[in-house]
């Protein structure tokens, strides 16, 4: 019956160091790609958050103007109040 224990000795790791290095290089490359994708998504999120904040401010301004007609709309000469 063959032994299931790992081989030991000078010929046991022949080529395995190069294979492990190749696997490690591949894993590092994949990690760098994922990190870059995450950084891109974070940048997009920051841009979307900024746009959301700007729109929220515009929405609040429009709401305030609709509740208080003496705002910027009254100054355009179209004040229809009697």
C-alpha positions, 0 to 999 in steps of 0.5 A: 500500500502506498504511503500518503505522507508527503515526500521528503528529501531533496527531490520532494520539492523539485519544481514545487517552489516555482509552482508556488511562486507562480500561484502566489504571483497570480493571487497577488495579481487577482488581489490587485485587480479586486482592490482597483475595482473596489477603489473605482467603486468607492470613487463612484460612490463618493461622486454619487453621494456628492450629487445626492447632497447637491440634489437634496439641497436643490430640493430643499430650496425648491420646497422652501420657495414653494412654501414661501412665495416671497422668495426668488419667484416673487422678484421676477415680476410674476407675483399674482397675489392681490 
